[in-house]
Amino acid sequence: MNRLEISYDKIQHCVVNKYPQDVSLALDCPQTGAGREFSPTNLVGAGLAGCMLLSMGAVANKESIDIAGTKVEINMDMTANRIGEIILDFSMPMKYSRRESDKLEASISLCPIYSSFHPDTKITVNFNYPN
């Protein structure tokens, strides 16, 4: 089992450590911190996109579909006190058959993070394929 530990240093900056790997990630508050590092809300969007992409990868591997090079652009709309909307634009590296693209697009629902959001948080997912 992995263990996370986060420490705060009094300047709106935190460091998260993952054990036993001893990997770290820095966080800043975008409004009052230095703003050089990821914000906690950045990580929410990245976590959702990464989870969806890894779920898609599992299906792609099972079906022998090459999705290497897939990219996801993440945009988030904040309300006064929460994430209002997360917009994920998947840029697929190639055009797939209808059957393959249907399987890939459906695979994002396998992501457990996707179903963990409050119903008021709008999640918009777009798939873009080359012509």
SERO-4910 file (N, C-alpha, C, O; in steps of 0.05 Angstrom, whole numbers):
BEGIN
 pado doro    nc1    nc2    nc3   cac1   cac2   cac3    cc1    cc2    cc3    oc1    oc2    oc3
  Met    A     17    -24      0      0      0      0     18     25      0     39     26     13
  Asn    A      9     45    -15     23     71    -16     12     89      6    -11     87     13
  Arg    A     30    105     17     22    124     37     30    152     27     52    156     17
  Leu    A     12    171     30     17    199     24     20    215     49      6    210     69
  Glu    A     37    235     49     40    253     71     43    281     60     59    285     41
  Ile    A     29    300     70     30    328     60     39    346     83     29    344    105
  Ser    A     57    365     76     66    384     96     62    413     85     65    417     61
  Tyr    A     57    431    104     52    459     97     74    476    108     84    471    130
  Asp    A     83    497     92    106    512    101    100    542    107    119    558    108
  Lys    A     75    549    111     67    576    119     66    597     97     60    620    103
  Ile    A     72    591     73     71    611     51     52    601     29     58    605      5
  Gln    A     30    588     37     11    578     17     24    558     -2     19    558    -26
  His    A     41    541      9     56    522     -6     57    496     10     62    496     34
  Cys    A     52    473     -4     52    447      9     69    428     -8     73    432    -32
  Val    A     79    408      5     94    386     -9     81    360     -2     78    354     22
  Val    A     74    344    -22     63    318    -18     85    297    -24     98    299    -44
  Asn    A     88    278     -5    107    257     -9     92    231    -11     73    226      4
  Lys    A    101    214    -29     90    187    -33    111    167    -24    133    166    -33
  Tyr    A    102    149     -5    120    129      5    109    101     -2     85     98     -4
  Pro    A    125     82     -6    154     80     -1    171     90    -24    196     90    -22
  Gln    A    159    100    -46    175    109    -69    191    134    -64    210    139    -79
  Asp    A    184    150    -45    197    175    -38    196    194    -62    217    205    -70
  Val    A    172    198    -74    168    216    -96    152    240    -84    135    236    -67
  Ser    A    158    264    -93    144    287    -82    133    305   -104    141    304   -127
  Leu    A    113    321    -96     98    339   -113     92    364    -97     82    362    -74
  Ala    A     97    387   -108     92    412    -94     65    424   -103     57    421   -126
  Leu    A     52    437    -84     26    451    -89     28    480    -80     40    486    -59
  Asp    A     16    497    -95     14    526    -87    -16    534    -88    -31    522   -103
  Cys    A    -23    553    -72    -49    565    -74    -48    585    -96    -31    603    -96
  Pro    A    -66    583   -116    -64    601   -140    -70    630   -133    -59    648   -146
  Gln    A    -86    635   -113    -94    663   -107    -73    677    -89    -67    700    -93
  Thr    A    -63    663    -69    -45    676    -50    -18    664    -48     -1    676    -34
  Gly    A    -12    643    -61     15    630    -61     31    640    -84     23    659    -98
  Ala    A     53    628    -88     71    636   -110     59    629   -137     66    643   -157
  Gly    A     43    609   -139     30    602   -164     48    588   -184     41    586   -208
  Arg    A     72    579   -175     90    566   -194     85    536   -196     92    524   -216
  Glu    A     72    525   -176     67    496   -175     38    490   -182     22    509   -187
  Phe    A     31    465   -183      4    457   -187    -14    466   -164     -4    467   -141
  Ser    A    -38    473   -170    -58    479   -148    -73    453   -143    -73    435   -159
  Pro    A    -86    451   -120   -102    427   -114   -123    423   -135   -129    400   -142
  Thr    A   -136    444   -145   -156    440   -166   -144    430   -192   -157    415   -207
  Asn    A   -119    439   -198   -105    428   -222   -103    398   -220   -107    384   -239
  Leu    A    -97    389   -196    -93    360   -192   -119    345   -193   -120    321   -202
  Val    A   -141    357   -186   -167    345   -189   -173    340   -219   -180    318   -227
  Gly    A   -168    360   -235   -172    357   -264   -153    337   -276   -161    321   -293
  Ala    A   -128    339   -268   -108    320   -279   -114    291   -270   -110    272   -285
  Gly    A   -123    288   -245   -130    262   -235   -153    250   -250   -152    226   -257
  Leu    A   -173    266   -256   -196    256   -272   -187    248   -300   -194    227   -309
  Ala    A   -173    266   -313   -164    260   -341   -145    236   -341   -147    219   -359
  Gly    A   -127    235   -322   -109    212   -321   -123    186   -316   -116    165   -329
  Cys    A   -142    186   -298   -158    162   -292   -173    153   -317   -174    129   -324
  Met    A   -185    172   -331   -200    165   -356   -181    154   -377   -187    134   -391
  Leu    A   -158    166   -380   -139    158   -400   -127    130   -393   -123    114   -412
  Leu    A   -122    125   -368   -113     98   -360   -134     77   -364   -128     54   -371
  Ser    A   -160     84   -359   -182     66   -364   -184     60   -393   -188     37   -402
  Met    A   -181     81   -410   -181     77   -439   -158     59   -447   -161     42   -465
  Gly    A   -135     64   -435   -111     47   -441   -115     18   -435   -106      1   -450
  Ala    A   -129     12   -413   -134    -16   -406   -151    -29   -428   -146    -52   -436
  Val    A   -172    -15   -437   -189    -26   -458   -174    -28   -484   -176    -48   -499
  Ala    A   -158     -8   -490   -142     -8   -515   -123    -31   -515   -120    -45   -536
  Asn    A   -110    -36   -493    -91    -59   -492   -106    -85   -496    -97   -103   -510
  Lys    A   -129    -88   -483   -145   -113   -486   -154   -117   -514   -155   -140   -524
  Glu    A   -161    -95   -528   -172    -97   -555   -150    -93   -577   -157    -93   -601
  Ser    A   -125    -91   -569   -103    -86   -587   -107    -61   -604   -103    -62   -629
  Ile    A   -115    -39   -591   -119    -13   -604    -96      5   -595    -92      8   -571
  Asp    A    -82     17   -613    -60     35   -606    -70     63   -601    -80     76   -619
  Ile    A    -68     72   -576    -76     99   -569    -52    116   -561    -55    138   -550
  Ala    A    -27    106   -565     -3    121   -558     -5    149   -571    -11    151   -595
  Gly    A      2    169   -556      1    197   -566    -25    211   -560    -28    235   -567
  Thr    A    -45    197   -548    -70    211   -541    -63    232   -520    -48    228   -502
  Lys    A    -75    256   -524    -71    278   -505    -98    288   -496   -119    285   -510
  Val    A    -99    299   -471   -124    310   -460   -118    338   -451   -100    343   -434
  Glu    A   -133    357   -461   -132    385   -452   -153    388   -430   -176    380   -434
  Ile    A   -146    399   -408   -163    401   -385   -169    431   -379   -150    447   -376
  Asn    A   -194    439   -379   -202    466   -372   -223    463   -349   -240    446   -350
  Met    A   -220    481   -330   -238    480   -307   -251    508   -303   -237    528   -304
  Asp    A   -276    507   -296   -291    531   -290   -298    530   -261   -311    512   -251
  Met    A   -288    550   -246   -293    551   -217   -317    570   -211   -320    590   -224
  Thr    A   -332    562   -192   -353    579   -181   -341    592   -155   -317    589   -150
  Ala    A   -357    606   -140   -346    619   -116   -334    599    -96   -314    606    -83
  Asn    A   -345    575    -94   -335    557    -73   -331    528    -82   -328    511    -65
  Arg    A   -331    523   -108   -326    496   -117   -320    495   -147   -320    515   -160
  Ile    A   -313    471   -156   -309    467   -185   -336    465   -198   -352    448   -191
  Gly    A   -342    483   -216   -368    483   -229   -369    464   -253   -388    450   -258
  Glu    A   -347    464   -269   -346    447   -293   -317    440   -299   -299    456   -296
  Ile    A   -314    415   -308   -289    406   -318   -293    398   -347   -311    382   -353
  Ile    A   -277    410   -365   -280    404   -394   -255    389   -402   -232    399   -399
  Leu    A   -259    365   -413   -237    349   -422   -239    345   -452   -258    334   -462
  Asp    A   -218    353   -466   -217    350   -495   -196    330   -502   -172    335   -500
  Phe    A   -205    306   -510   -187    284   -518   -179    288   -547   -196    290   -564
  Ser    A   -153    290   -552   -143    291   -580   -131    263   -585   -110    255   -575
  Met    A   -146    249   -602   -138    221   -608   -117    222   -630   -119    239   -648
  Pro    A    -98    204   -630    -76    205   -649    -83    196   -677    -68    201   -696
  Met    A   -105    181   -680   -112    172   -707   -142    167   -708   -156    168   -687
  Lys    A   -152    163   -732   -180    157   -736   -183    127   -732   -167    111   -742
  Tyr    A   -204    119   -717   -209     90   -711   -235     82   -725   -250     98   -733
  Ser    A   -239     56   -726   -264     46   -736   -286     55   -716   -280     61   -693
  Arg    A   -311     54   -724   -333     62   -707   -334     44   -682   -338     54   -660
  Arg    A   -330     18   -686   -330     -1   -664   -307      6   -644   -312      6   -620
  Glu    A   -283     12   -654   -261     19   -636   -266     45   -622   -261     47   -597
  Ser    A   -275     66   -636   -279     91   -623   -302     90   -603   -300    102   -581
  Asp    A   -322     74   -608   -344     70   -588   -333     57   -563   -340     66   -541
  Lys    A   -316     37   -566   -305     23   -543   -287     43   -527   -288     44   -502
  Leu    A   -270     57   -541   -252     76   -528   -268     98   -513   -262    104   -490
  Glu    A   -288    109   -526   -303    130   -513   -319    120   -489   -322    134   -469
  Ala    A   -330     96   -491   -345     84   -469   -327     77   -445   -336     76   -422
  Ser    A   -301     72   -451   -283     63   -430   -278     84   -408   -270     77   -386
  Ile    A   -283    110   -414   -278    130   -394   -297    127   -370   -290    136   -348
  Ser    A   -320    114   -374   -338    110   -351   -328     89   -331   -339     87   -310
  Leu    A   -306     75   -338   -294     56   -320   -277     70   -298   -270     58   -278
  Cys    A   -272     95   -302   -255    111   -284   -271    116   -258   -293    128   -259
  Pro    A   -262    106   -235   -277    110   -210   -279    139   -201   -297    147   -187
  Ile    A   -259    156   -210   -260    184   -202   -284    198   -216   -297    215   -205
  Tyr    A   -289    190   -241   -311    201   -257   -337    200   -242   -353    219   -243
  Ser    A   -343    178   -229   -369    175   -216   -368    185   -187   -388    183   -173
  Ser    A   -346    197   -179   -344    207   -151   -351    236   -148   -352    246   -125
  Phe    A   -356    250   -169   -363    279   -167   -391    283   -159   -409    267   -164
  His    A   -396    306   -146   -423    314   -139   -439    319   -164   -427    328   -184
  Pro    A   -465    312   -165   -480    316   -189   -481    345   -200   -485    349   -223
  Asp    A   -476    365   -183   -475    392   -191   -450    400   -207   -449    421   -219
  Thr    A   -430    383   -206   -405    388   -220   -409    377   -249   -411    353   -253
  Lys    A   -409    395   -268   -413    387   -296   -386    377   -307   -365    390   -304
  Ile    A   -387    354   -319   -363    343   -333   -369    340   -362   -387    324   -370
  Thr    A   -355    354   -379   -359    354   -407   -334    340   -420   -311    348   -415
  Val    A   -340    320   -436   -318    305   -449   -322    306   -479   -344    300   -489
  Asn    A   -302    315   -494   -302    316   -523   -280    299   -534   -258    299   -523
  Phe    A   -286    284   -555   -266    268   -569   -261    280   -596   -280    284   -612
  Asn    A   -236    285   -602   -228    297   -628   -210    278   -642   -189    270   -632
  Tyr    A   -218    271   -667   -202    252   -683   -192    267   -708   -205    285   -717
  Pro    A   -168    260   -718   -159    273   -742   -177    266   -766   -190    245   -766
  Asn    A   -177    284   -785   -194    279   -809   -184    258   -827   -196    252   -847
***
